Amino acid sequence: MSDLPAGAGGPEKAGPGAPETDAERRRRRARFLRDLAEARALRARVQPRRAKAARLRHAMRMRTFRW
């Protein structure tokens, strides 16, 4: 996670009405996905039984999925 406060953006912040570039959107998405993966890993460590059950359910869904 970044050490910057939530509202502190870098030089990519041009203003409230400025259109977002693809690079900014990809950067934001990558950060979101990193944070999401970190949160899932933390949840798996804190609740191992529930995480195991979720893994088993996901494996069952994948086995029974039809292409």
N, C-alpha and C positions, 0 to 999 in steps of 0.2 A: 504494500500500500504506500501511497505517497505521503510525504510529510507536510504537504501543502494543505492549508485549510480548504474547506469545501468551496468557498467562493473565490479562491485565488486561482485565476487562470493565467496561463502564460501569454506570450505575445499573440496567440491565435485569437484572442478576444478582441474583435474589431468593433463591436457594439451590439446592442440588442436587436437591431433590424438587419444586420449584415447576414448574407447567405452563408451557410456552412459549407466548407469545402469537403471534398471526398477524404482528403488526408485527415482533417479534423474529426470527421465522422468515424473513420477507421480507428483513429487513436482513442476516441471516446469508447467505441465498441470494444476494443482490445482491453482497455482498463476495466470496463464493466465485466467482461468475461473473466479477467484475472481475479477480480473481487468476488465474483460468483463462485469460481473454483475454490478460492480460499475459504469462503463461507461454507461450501459443501464439505471441504476437508475438515474444517473445525467441527461441523455438525457430526460427521462420521466419527471423529475422535471422542466427542462428548457423549454421543448416543450410539455405541457400537452395535447394540442388539437391533435397534431400529434401522440402522444403516445396513446391517446384514440382511434383514428382512427386505429392505428396499432393493438391494442388489439381487436377491433371489427372485423377487417379483419382476424386476427388469429382465433378468435372464429368461424367465418363463415367457414373458411377452415376446422377447426376441426369438425364442424357439418356436412359438406358435404363430408368428407373423407370416403371412402369405405374400409373396411378391407378386 
